[in-house]
Amino acid sequence: MDKFKLDKSSFSIASIHDQGKDKAYWQSKTPLERLEALELMRQVLYGYDPTTLRLERVLEIVERK
């Protein structure tokens, strides 16, 4: 996320049916650039930072007969 900046002062409302130039823009990008943009949107939406979050370790002791 360090190489991207989010401009929070810019805001627009559009219809879901109005595609505009978005489709042509994303088709001009490589598959890797599209995946990077998707990951950035996911991180912004869910407040996820992959460098700080880790899997929780769970330890369970079971006694066998």
N, CA, C and O atoms as a MOPAC input file, in Angstrom:
PM7 MOZYME 1SCF
protein

 N      0.81400 1    -1.19700 1     0.00000 1
 C      0.00000 1     0.00000 1     0.00000 1
 C      0.85400 1     1.25500 1     0.00000 1
 O      0.32400 1     2.35200 1    -0.18000 1
 N      2.13800 1     1.13000 1     0.19300 1
 C      2.99700 1     2.30700 1     0.25900 1
 C      3.10900 1     3.02800 1    -1.07300 1
 O      3.32000 1     4.24100 1    -1.10400 1
 N      2.97100 1     2.30200 1    -2.16900 1
 C      3.13600 1     2.96800 1    -3.45800 1
 C      1.83900 1     3.60900 1    -3.97700 1
 O      1.84200 1     4.25100 1    -5.02700 1
 N      0.74400 1     3.43600 1    -3.24900 1
 C     -0.52000 1     4.04000 1    -3.64600 1
 C     -0.95300 1     5.07900 1    -2.62300 1
 O     -0.72100 1     4.91700 1    -1.42500 1
 N     -1.57300 1     6.13100 1    -3.09500 1
 C     -2.13700 1     7.13200 1    -2.20300 1
 C     -3.61700 1     7.26600 1    -2.52600 1
 O     -4.01400 1     7.25100 1    -3.69100 1
 N     -4.42000 1     7.39400 1    -1.49400 1
 C     -5.85500 1     7.52800 1    -1.66000 1
 C     -6.23100 1     8.99200 1    -1.49500 1
 O     -5.96800 1     9.58900 1    -0.45100 1
 N     -6.84500 1     9.57200 1    -2.51900 1
 C     -7.28800 1    10.96100 1    -2.47200 1
 C     -8.69100 1    10.98600 1    -1.87900 1
 O     -9.67100 1    10.70800 1    -2.56900 1
 N     -8.77900 1    11.32100 1    -0.59400 1
 C    -10.06700 1    11.30700 1     0.09200 1
 C    -10.88600 1    12.56300 1    -0.18300 1
 O    -12.03700 1    12.64700 1     0.24400 1
 N    -10.31800 1    13.53800 1    -0.88600 1
 C    -11.07300 1    14.74900 1    -1.20700 1
 C    -11.88700 1    14.59200 1    -2.48800 1
 O    -12.75800 1    15.41300 1    -2.77500 1
 N    -11.60900 1    13.55000 1    -3.25200 1
 C    -12.30800 1    13.31300 1    -4.50600 1
 C    -13.45400 1    12.32600 1    -4.27200 1
 O    -13.27400 1    11.28800 1    -3.63500 1
 N    -14.62700 1    12.66300 1    -4.79500 1
 C    -15.80000 1    11.81000 1    -4.59400 1
 C    -16.74600 1    12.00400 1    -5.76800 1
 O    -16.97500 1    13.13100 1    -6.20700 1
 N    -17.29300 1    10.91300 1    -6.27300 1
 C    -18.27400 1    11.02100 1    -7.35700 1
 C    -19.31600 1     9.91900 1    -7.19300 1
 O    -19.04600 1     8.86000 1    -6.62700 1
 N    -20.49000 1    10.19300 1    -7.69300 1
 C    -21.59400 1     9.23900 1    -7.65500 1
 C    -21.97100 1     8.91100 1    -9.09200 1
 O    -22.12600 1     9.80500 1    -9.92400 1
 N    -22.11700 1     7.62100 1    -9.37600 1
 C    -22.47300 1     7.20000 1   -10.72600 1
 C    -23.44200 1     6.02200 1   -10.64600 1
 O    -23.53100 1     5.33500 1    -9.62900 1
 N    -24.14000 1     5.81600 1   -11.71300 1
 C    -25.05300 1     4.68700 1   -11.80900 1
 C    -24.24900 1     3.41500 1   -12.04600 1
 O    -23.18800 1     3.45400 1   -12.66800 1
 N    -24.74600 1     2.30100 1   -11.55700 1
 C    -24.07200 1     1.02500 1   -11.76800 1
 C    -24.12000 1     0.62200 1   -13.24700 1
 O    -23.29000 1    -0.16000 1   -13.70900 1
 N    -25.07900 1     1.15300 1   -13.96900 1
 C    -25.21900 1     0.82200 1   -15.38100 1
 C    -24.37200 1     1.71500 1   -16.28000 1
 O    -24.23000 1     1.42600 1   -17.46800 1
 N    -23.81100 1     2.78600 1   -15.74500 1
 C    -22.98300 1     3.70800 1   -16.51600 1
 C    -21.53400 1     3.24000 1   -16.45900 1
 O    -20.85800 1     3.43200 1   -15.44900 1
 N    -21.05600 1     2.62900 1   -17.53500 1
 C    -19.69900 1     2.08200 1   -17.53500 1
 C    -18.65100 1     3.14100 1   -17.84700 1
 O    -17.52300 1     3.04900 1   -17.36200 1
 N    -18.99300 1     4.12700 1   -18.63300 1
 C    -18.03600 1     5.18200 1   -18.95300 1
 C    -16.76400 1     4.62300 1   -19.56100 1
 O    -16.80900 1     3.73600 1   -20.41400 1
 N    -15.62800 1     5.14700 1   -19.11700 1
 C    -14.33600 1     4.72200 1   -19.64800 1
 C    -13.65100 1     3.69700 1   -18.75400 1
 O    -12.51200 1     3.31200 1   -19.01900 1
 N    -14.32500 1     3.25200 1   -17.70300 1
 C    -13.70900 1     2.30800 1   -16.77000 1
 C    -13.29700 1     1.00700 1   -17.44200 1
 O    -12.19600 1     0.50900 1   -17.20600 1
 N    -14.15200 1     0.46400 1   -18.25900 1
 C    -13.87600 1    -0.82700 1   -18.88800 1
 C    -12.63600 1    -0.74100 1   -19.78300 1
 O    -11.77100 1    -1.61700 1   -19.73600 1
 N    -12.55300 1     0.30000 1   -20.58600 1
 C    -11.39700 1     0.47400 1   -21.47100 1
 C    -10.12200 1     0.69500 1   -20.65800 1
 O     -9.05400 1     0.20800 1   -21.02900 1
 N    -10.23800 1     1.43300 1   -19.54600 1
 C     -9.07200 1     1.68900 1   -18.69500 1
 C     -8.52600 1     0.38400 1   -18.13600 1
 O     -7.32500 1     0.12700 1   -18.21700 1
 N     -9.40900 1    -0.45100 1   -17.56200 1
 C     -8.93500 1    -1.68700 1   -16.94800 1
 C     -8.48100 1    -2.70800 1   -17.97400 1
 O     -7.62500 1    -3.54000 1   -17.67500 1
 N     -9.03400 1    -2.66400 1   -19.17300 1
 C     -8.56600 1    -3.57100 1   -20.21800 1
 C     -7.18200 1    -3.18200 1   -20.71200 1
 O     -6.45700 1    -4.01600 1   -21.25600 1
 N     -6.81000 1    -1.91800 1   -20.52600 1
 C     -5.46800 1    -1.47900 1   -20.94500 1
 C     -4.39900 1    -1.88600 1   -19.92900 1
 O     -3.20900 1    -1.80700 1   -20.23400 1
 N     -4.79000 1    -2.31300 1   -18.74500 1
 C     -3.85000 1    -2.72500 1   -17.70100 1
 C     -3.51600 1    -4.20500 1   -17.82400 1
 O     -4.29900 1    -4.98900 1   -18.35900 1
 N     -2.34900 1    -4.57200 1   -17.32300 1
 C     -1.95400 1    -5.97600 1   -17.34400 1
 C     -2.71600 1    -6.72900 1   -16.24900 1
 O     -3.22200 1    -6.11100 1   -15.31200 1
 N     -2.80000 1    -8.05400 1   -16.36000 1
 C     -3.47200 1    -8.82300 1   -15.30800 1
 C     -2.84300 1    -8.59800 1   -13.92300 1
 O     -3.55800 1    -8.56800 1   -12.92100 1
 N     -1.52700 1    -8.44300 1   -13.86100 1
 C     -0.87400 1    -8.19800 1   -12.57800 1
 C     -1.28700 1    -6.84900 1   -11.99000 1
 O     -1.52300 1    -6.74700 1   -10.78700 1
 N     -1.37400 1    -5.82300 1   -12.82100 1
 C     -1.81300 1    -4.50300 1   -12.34100 1
 C     -3.26100 1    -4.54900 1   -11.85100 1
 O     -3.61000 1    -3.87900 1   -10.87900 1
 N     -4.08900 1    -5.32500 1   -12.51200 1
 C     -5.48600 1    -5.46000 1   -12.08300 1
 C     -5.57900 1    -6.16100 1   -10.73000 1
 O     -6.35900 1    -5.75500 1    -9.86900 1
 N     -4.78300 1    -7.21000 1   -10.54800 1
 C     -4.78200 1    -7.91900 1    -9.26800 1
 C     -4.25000 1    -7.03300 1    -8.14000 1
 O     -4.76900 1    -7.07200 1    -7.02500 1
 N     -3.21800 1    -6.23700 1    -8.42500 1
 C     -2.68900 1    -5.32400 1    -7.41000 1
 C     -3.73700 1    -4.29300 1    -7.01000 1
 O     -3.86400 1    -3.96400 1    -5.83100 1
 N     -4.48400 1    -3.78300 1    -7.97600 1
 C     -5.54200 1    -2.81600 1    -7.67900 1
 C     -6.65400 1    -3.47400 1    -6.87000 1
 O     -7.19700 1    -2.86400 1    -5.94900 1
 N     -6.99400 1    -4.70600 1    -7.20700 1
 C     -8.01900 1    -5.44000 1    -6.46700 1
 C     -7.59000 1    -5.66300 1    -5.02200 1
 O     -8.39000 1    -5.49700 1    -4.10100 1
 N     -6.33600 1    -6.03600 1    -4.82300 1
 C     -5.82300 1    -6.24900 1    -3.47100 1
 C     -5.82800 1    -4.95000 1    -2.66700 1
 O     -6.15800 1    -4.95600 1    -1.48100 1
 N     -5.46700 1    -3.84500 1    -3.30200 1
 C     -5.50000 1    -2.54600 1    -2.62900 1
 C     -6.92400 1    -2.19100 1    -2.21000 1
 O     -7.13300 1    -1.72500 1    -1.08900 1
 N     -7.89800 1    -2.39800 1    -3.07500 1
 C     -9.29000 1    -2.10200 1    -2.73000 1
 C     -9.77000 1    -2.97900 1    -1.57700 1
 O    -10.51100 1    -2.51500 1    -0.71000 1
 N     -9.34900 1    -4.24600 1    -1.56500 1
 C     -9.72200 1    -5.15600 1    -0.48600 1
 C     -9.12400 1    -4.69500 1     0.83900 1
 O     -9.79100 1    -4.73200 1     1.87300 1
 N     -7.87600 1    -4.26300 1     0.80500 1
 C     -7.22100 1    -3.78900 1     2.02700 1
 C     -7.88000 1    -2.51700 1     2.55200 1
 O     -8.06100 1    -2.36600 1     3.76000 1
 N     -8.23800 1    -1.60800 1     1.65700 1
 C     -8.89200 1    -0.36900 1     2.07500 1
 C    -10.27600 1    -0.66600 1     2.63700 1
 O    -10.65800 1    -0.10800 1     3.66500 1
 N    -11.02800 1    -1.53700 1     1.97400 1
 C    -12.39200 1    -1.85000 1     2.39900 1
 C    -12.43400 1    -2.52500 1     3.76500 1
 O    -13.26300 1    -2.17900 1     4.60600 1
 N    -11.54000 1    -3.49000 1     3.98600 1
 C    -11.57400 1    -4.25800 1     5.22300 1
 C    -10.57500 1    -3.78200 1     6.27100 1
 O    -10.51100 1    -4.35600 1     7.35900 1
 N     -9.79100 1    -2.74100 1     5.96900 1
 C     -8.81900 1    -2.23800 1     6.93100 1
 C     -7.74100 1    -3.26000 1     7.24900 1
 O     -7.29800 1    -3.37600 1     8.39200 1
 N     -7.32800 1    -3.99000 1     6.24300 1
 C     -6.38700 1    -5.09200 1     6.39800 1
 C     -4.98500 1    -4.64100 1     6.03400 1
 O     -4.78100 1    -4.05500 1     4.97100 1
 N     -4.01400 1    -4.90900 1     6.90300 1
 C     -2.61900 1    -4.61600 1     6.61100 1
 C     -1.84100 1    -5.92600 1     6.71500 1
 O     -1.61200 1    -6.41000 1     7.82400 1
 N     -1.43200 1    -6.50700 1     5.59600 1
 C     -0.80500 1    -7.83000 1     5.63700 1
 C      0.54000 1    -7.85500 1     6.35600 1
 O      1.00200 1    -8.93100 1     6.73600 1
 N      1.18100 1    -6.70800 1     6.55500 1
 C      2.48300 1    -6.69900 1     7.23200 1
 C      2.34300 1    -6.78200 1     8.74500 1
 O      3.30600 1    -7.13800 1     9.42400 1
 N      1.17500 1    -6.46700 1     9.29200 1
 C      1.01800 1    -6.48500 1    10.74500 1
 C      0.16800 1    -7.63400 1    11.25200 1
 O      0.31700 1    -8.04800 1    12.40200 1
 N     -0.71500 1    -8.15200 1    10.42400 1
 C     -1.59300 1    -9.23200 1    10.87000 1
 C     -0.96300 1   -10.59200 1    10.56800 1
 O     -0.37400 1   -10.80600 1     9.50900 1
 N     -1.10200 1   -11.47900 1    11.50600 1
 C     -0.59400 1   -12.83300 1    11.32500 1
 C     -1.64700 1   -13.82300 1    11.77600 1
 O     -2.63400 1   -13.45600 1    12.41400 1
 N     -1.42700 1   -15.07100 1    11.44200 1
 C     -2.33400 1   -16.11600 1    11.89000 1
 C     -2.14000 1   -16.35600 1    13.38300 1
 O     -1.02100 1   -16.31200 1    13.89300 1
 N     -3.23100 1   -16.60500 1    14.06300 1
 C     -3.18000 1   -16.88500 1    15.48500 1
 C     -2.71900 1   -18.32500 1    15.70100 1
 O     -3.20700 1   -19.24800 1    15.04800 1
 N     -1.78700 1   -18.50300 1    16.61200 1
 C     -1.32500 1   -19.84900 1    16.93300 1
 C     -2.22900 1   -20.43600 1    18.00600 1
 O     -2.52400 1   -19.79400 1    19.01400 1
 N     -2.65600 1   -21.64900 1    17.77300 1
 C     -3.53400 1   -22.32200 1    18.71200 1
 C     -2.86200 1   -23.63200 1    19.11900 1
 O     -2.46300 1   -24.43600 1    18.27700 1
 N     -2.75000 1   -23.82000 1    20.42900 1
 C     -2.14600 1   -25.04300 1    20.94500 1
 C     -3.18400 1   -25.76500 1    21.80100 1
 O     -3.79100 1   -25.16900 1    22.69100 1
 N     -3.37600 1   -27.01700 1    21.52900 1
 C     -4.33600 1   -27.80100 1    22.29300 1
 C     -3.67000 1   -29.10400 1    22.70900 1
 O     -3.10000 1   -29.81300 1    21.88000 1
 N     -3.74800 1   -29.41500 1    24.00000 1
 C     -3.14900 1   -30.63800 1    24.51200 1
 C     -4.25800 1   -31.65900 1    24.72100 1
 O     -5.27000 1   -31.38100 1    25.36300 1
 N     -4.04900 1   -32.82800 1    24.17200 1
 C     -5.04700 1   -33.90500 1    24.27100 1
 C     -4.36700 1   -35.09600 1    24.93200 1
 O     -3.29800 1   -35.53900 1    24.51300 1
 N     -5.02100 1   -35.60500 1    25.98200 1
 C     -4.50800 1   -36.79300 1    26.65300 1
 C     -5.15900 1   -38.02000 1    26.04000 1
 O     -6.37800 1   -38.09300 1    25.89100 1
 N     -4.31400 1   -38.98200 1    25.68800 1
 C     -4.81600 1   -40.22900 1    25.11300 1
 C     -4.84500 1   -41.30700 1    26.18600 1
 O     -4.01300 1   -41.30000 1    27.09300 1
 N     -5.77200 1   -42.21000 1    26.09400 1
 C     -5.89000 1   -43.32400 1    27.04800 1
 C     -4.92200 1   -44.42600 1    26.71300 1
 O     -4.87900 1   -45.44200 1    27.40600 1

